[in-house]
Each structure stands twice: as structure tokens, then as C-alpha cells.
Amino acid sequence: MGVEELLALPATVNVTTAARALGIGRDKAYELIRSGAFPVRTLPLGGTIRVPTAELWKVLGVEERQATGAGM
């Protein structure tokens, strides 16, 4: 997943999308979530798990100025 695609993500994403951004498989992502080792905070919402996009950006080194377009 490229930076442009990362920046176009909504405020939260599902685990499959977060895993793709991190370069890991869906099953590995769920394994890491279950063990408490997923590198991004997750939000359990009923039977769904969401991942905050801003935190995903931090882990991937996407700077806020890239996300907001400031300084361009």
C-alpha cells in the first residue's frame, strides 16, 4: 500500500486493511491482536475490530504534514 492510498483511508479501518498496510497477512494480524502484540491500538466494537488510521500512520512513519498537506 502506497502513501497516497494510506492518506486516503477513512478515520478507522478494518483489520484486513490495517494488515495490508503493515505488510502482514490477515491471520497474522488477528494472531497479534489476540496476543496483545499488534503494533497499533485496536478498537473492539461489538463483533468488529477497528484500527485508528492516525495511529497506523504513526507506526508506518507517515508524517502529519503529509496527511494534512501542510508545508507543500
Stockholm file with secondary structure:
# STOCKHOLM 1.0

chainA/1-72         MGVEELLALPATVNVTTAARALGIGRDKAYELIRSGAFPVRTLPLGGTIRVPTAELWKVLGVEERQATGAGM
#=GR chainA/1-72 SS CCHHHHHTSCSEEEHHHHHHHHTCCHHHHHHHHHHTCCSSCCEEETTEEEEEHHHHHHHHTCCHHHHHCTTC
#=GC SS_cons        CCHHHHHTSCSEEEHHHHHHHHTCCHHHHHHHHHHTCCSSCCEEETTEEEEEHHHHHHHHTCCHHHHHCTTC
//
